[in-house]
Amino acid sequence: MPTVRHDGANIHWDSQGEGSPVLLIMGHLYSSALWYPLLPALTRNHRAIWFDNRGSGRTDTTSPTTIEQYAADALTVMKAAGVDKAHVYGVSMGGGIAAEFAMAYPEHTLSATLGCTLLKTEKTEFGGVRSLIYRLPRFVVRAIMRRTASPENYGSAAPRDAALHDIEMVANDRYTMRGARAQSKAIANYATTRERAVQRLTMPVLILHGDEDTAVPVEQGRLSNQIIRGSEYVEFEGAGHNYLVAANEASTTAFLDFIERVDAQEAQ
């Protein structure tokens, strides 16, 4: 993977394919390797650009950090890839970063796709069980995650073999406990406003959500659709938080159809 230096960290990134560029931003804890369900179809006609957030994959861990910093990292990666404007797609925490990216850098955003996330308008406390777990050694946390992982967590419509494969991918993914804590604190300390979202998210926006999401309730996706004027919304029946696995074909089709319509409008 190529590396670009930004704000005290070496950011690892990569790209594949040719065509209109798509910048992919993964969620909390996980590396960009977890975009594997989307990449084969995406890279047939588009250039996919992906990177590891601070504290995950091969990217350096820094602490403290912020959602705004992650968005700036994303812009740095995009420029390193030689791209000035791209479709930006994030899931979970990555969806929040994608929204912040689009609000902070609309001139670099062809479209924004916000997956299984919310427009966070209030700061929250960093505490509870997760804050305690993230102070345990990584091998202990991996053991806990493996023991509690279940195909049922992916939603009632998720193919069992696909869920089991993803559980293995997650079990072998790279991250640091310091990075996990820093990411969690960044999420807790972040807030935007509805007014800013309305004013800044004027590019085409697609919102994707599973109706059995227990991490970010589906009502949050529906609310974002109400707040962001002109946004499109697609809900996947029987899909949990990871709809990329639970509703792979449907979510891939929805996303590709969306960006291809945006590209066609841009070409006019």
Long-range contacts (C-beta under 8 A, 24 or more apart in sequence): 1-52, 1-58, 2-80, 4-76, 4-77, 4-80, 6-72, 6-73, 6-76, 7-62, 7-69, 7-72, 7-73, 8-60, 8-62, 9-54, 9-59, 9-60, 9-61, 9-62, 9-73, 10-59, 10-60, 11-51, 11-52, 11-54, 11-59, 11-60, 11-73, 11-76, 11-77, 12-51, 12-52, 12-57, 12-58, 12-59, 13-49, 13-50, 13-51, 13-52, 13-77, 13-80, 13-81, 14-49, 14-50, 14-51, 15-47, 15-48, 15-49, 15-50, 15-81, 16-43, 16-47, 16-48, 17-42, 17-43, 17-44, 17-45, 17-46, 17-47, 17-48, 18-46, 18-47, 19-45, 19-46, 19-47, 20-46, 20-47, 20-86, 20-87, 20-110, 20-259, 20-263, 21-46, 21-47, 21-48, 21-49, 21-78, 21-81, 21-83, 21-85, 21-86, 21-87, 22-46, 22-47, 22-48, 22-49, 22-86, 22-87, 22-88, 22-89, 22-259, 23-49, 23-50, 23-74, 23-77, 23-78, 23-83, 23-86, 23-87, 23-88, 23-89, 23-101, 24-48, 24-49, 24-50, 24-51, 24-89, 24-90, 24-94, 25-51, 25-53, 25-70, 25-74, 25-88, 25-89, 25-90, 25-91, 25-94, 25-95, 25-97, 25-98, 25-101, 26-50, 26-52, 26-53, 26-56, 26-90, 26-91, 26-92, 26-94, 27-90, 27-91, 27-92, 27-93, 27-94, 27-95, 27-116, 28-92, 28-93, 28-180, 28-183, 28-184, 28-187, 29-56, 29-173, 29-175, 29-180, 29-183, 30-56, 30-170, 30-173, 30-175, 31-56, 31-57, 31-58, 31-173, 31-174, 31-175, 32-57, 33-57, 33-169, 33-173, 34-166, 34-169, 34-170, 34-173, 34-244, 35-244, 36-169, 37-162, 37-166, 37-244, 37-245, 37-248, 37-252, 38-244, 38-248, 38-251, 38-252, 38-255, 41-252, 41-256, 42-252, 42-255, 42-256, 45-256, 45-260, 46-87, 46-256, 46-259, 47-83, 49-77, 49-78, 49-81, 49-83, 49-86, 51-77, 53-93, 53-94, 53-97, 53-183, 54-179, 54-182, 54-183, 55-175, 55-176, 55-178, 55-179, 55-180, 55-182, 55-183, 56-173, 56-174, 56-175, 56-176, 56-179, 56-183, 57-173, 57-174, 57-175, 58-174, 61-176, 61-178, 61-179, 61-182, 62-182, 63-178, 63-179, 63-181, 63-182, 63-185, 64-182, 64-185, 64-186, 65-182, 65-183, 65-185, 65-186, 66-186, 66-189, 66-190, 67-93, 67-96, 67-97, 67-100, 67-186, 67-187, 67-190, 68-100, 68-104, 68-190, 69-186, 70-97, 70-100, 70-186, 71-97, 71-100, 71-101, 71-104, 71-105, 72-104, 74-98, 74-101, 75-101, 75-105, 75-108, 78-108, 84-108, 85-109, 85-110, 86-110, 87-111, 87-112, 87-113, 87-259, 87-262, 88-112, 88-113, 89-113, 89-115, 89-255, 90-114, 90-115, 90-117, 91-115, 91-116, 91-117, 91-244, 92-116, 92-117, 92-215, 92-216, 92-241, 93-117, 93-183, 93-187, 96-120, 96-187, 96-190, 99-192, 99-197, 99-201, 100-190, 100-192, 102-200, 102-201, 102-203, 102-205, 103-192, 103-196, 103-197, 103-200, 103-201, 104-200, 106-200, 106-202, 106-203, 109-203, 110-203, 110-204, 110-259, 110-262, 110-263, 110-266, 111-203, 111-204, 111-205, 111-206, 111-258, 111-259, 111-262, 112-201, 112-203, 112-204, 112-205, 112-206, 113-205, 113-206, 113-207, 113-208, 113-255, 113-258, 113-259, 114-205, 114-206, 114-207, 114-208, 114-221, 114-224, 115-207, 115-208, 115-209, 115-243, 115-244, 115-251, 116-208, 116-209, 116-210, 116-213, 116-215, 116-216, 116-221, 116-241, 116-242, 116-243, 117-216, 117-220, 117-221, 117-224, 118-216, 118-220, 118-221, 118-223, 118-224, 119-192, 119-194, 119-197, 119-220, 119-223, 119-224, 119-227, 119-228, 120-187, 120-190, 120-191, 120-192, 121-191, 121-192, 121-193, 121-194, 122-191, 123-188, 123-189, 123-190, 123-191, 124-187, 124-188, 125-188, 126-184, 126-185, 126-188, 126-189, 130-184, 131-181, 131-184, 134-177, 134-180, 134-181, 134-184, 135-177, 135-181, 136-177, 137-177, 138-175, 138-176, 138-177, 141-177, 141-180, 142-171, 145-170, 145-171, 146-171, 153-214, 153-240, 153-241, 154-239, 154-240, 154-242, 154-245, 154-246, 155-210, 155-212, 155-213, 155-238, 155-239, 155-240, 155-243, 155-246, 155-247, 156-212, 156-238, 157-236, 157-237, 157-238, 157-239, 157-246, 157-247, 158-238, 158-239, 158-240, 158-245, 158-246, 158-247, 159-246, 162-245, 162-246, 162-248, 163-245, 163-246, 166-242, 166-245, 194-227, 197-227, 197-228, 198-227, 198-228, 198-229, 201-228, 201-229, 201-231, 202-229, 202-230, 204-230, 204-232, 204-258, 204-261, 204-262, 204-265, 205-230, 205-231, 205-232, 206-231, 206-232, 206-233, 206-234, 206-254, 206-255, 206-258, 207-231, 207-232, 207-233, 207-234, 208-233, 208-234, 208-235, 208-236, 208-243, 208-251, 208-254, 208-255, 209-233, 209-234, 209-235, 209-236, 209-243, 210-235, 210-236, 210-238, 210-239, 210-240, 210-241, 210-242, 210-243, 210-246, 210-247, 211-235, 211-236, 211-237, 211-238, 211-239, 212-238, 212-239, 212-240, 213-239, 213-240, 213-241, 213-243, 214-240, 214-241, 215-240, 215-241, 216-241, 232-258
